[in-house]
């Protein structure tokens, strides 16, 4: 289990097997091609529905809105730090 906290203070846990899953890797590839649907699917696949909802609630409280920019920034940071943790394990 990878645990972390974003710079803004959002605490998350990710099952590292999710980051090694080929279906999730395919979603990341689609995200690189600017596929908004893949981005939404990736958030759910990595965080799970409960934690995804917690992220949106957190952004609404902290930033005033769970808008696209805030969500992309926060999820991007989660992926970077989780990816680094996975490489170092």
LUMGULO-616412 format. One line per field, with one value per residue (C-alpha): residue number from 0; x, y, z. Coordinates in steps of 0.05 Angstrom, whole numbers, always signed. Layout:
seq NUM,...
u X,...
v Y,...
w Z,...
***
This chain:
seq 0,1,2,3,4,5,6,7,8,9,10,11,12,13,14,15,16,17,18,19,20,21,22,23,24,25,26,27,28,29,30,31,32,33,34,35,36,37,38,39,40,41,42,43,44,45,46,47,48,49,50,51,52,53,54,55,56,57,58,59,60,61,62,63,64,65,66,67,68,69,70,71,72,73,74,75,76,77,78,79,80,81,82,83,84,85,86,87,88
u +0,+27,+7,+19,-3,-5,+25,-44,-56,-99,-83,-89,-74,-64,-58,+6,-22,-69,-9,+19,-47,-44,-115,-94,-30,-73,-115,-51,-31,-99,-92,-28,-69,-114,-172,-217,-256,-193,-173,-239,-233,-161,-180,-232,-186,-128,-164,-229,-298,-297,-229,-246,-307,-265,-217,-273,-301,-232,-221,-289,-272,-199,-204,-277,-288,-269,-259,-218,-154,-154,-169,-116,-64,-80,-86,-23,+15,-14,+9,+79,+92,+60,+101,+165,+147,+134,+201,+237,+203
v +0,+68,+124,+197,+269,+320,+389,+417,+365,+311,+244,+182,+108,+69,-5,-11,-69,-17,+21,-44,-64,-65,-36,+24,+32,+34,+89,+129,+120,+146,+205,+225,+233,+283,+236,+266,+202,+162,+214,+203,+128,+131,+170,+118,+59,+86,+117,+77,+109,+125,+159,+194,+225,+244,+280,+320,+339,+359,+403,+436,+453,+473,+506,+524,+477,+408,+438,+406,+445,+431,+357,+349,+383,+341,+274,+289,+299,+235,+196,+227,+212,+143,+127,+149,+106,+47,+55,+58,-4
w +0,-20,+28,+15,+25,-30,-22,-8,+47,+14,+45,+1,-2,-66,-73,-113,-154,-186,-213,-242,-275,-351,-357,-315,-355,-418,-387,-373,-446,-468,-419,-455,-518,-482,-472,-418,-410,-396,-343,-307,-312,-286,-224,-207,-224,-181,-122,-121,-118,-44,-44,-110,-77,-17,-64,-96,-28,-5,-66,-57,+15,+3,-65,-69,-127,-153,-221,-276,-263,-188,-199,-253,-209,-148,-185,-224,-159,-131,-193,-191,-118,-121,-183,-147,-87,-133,-167,-100,-71
***
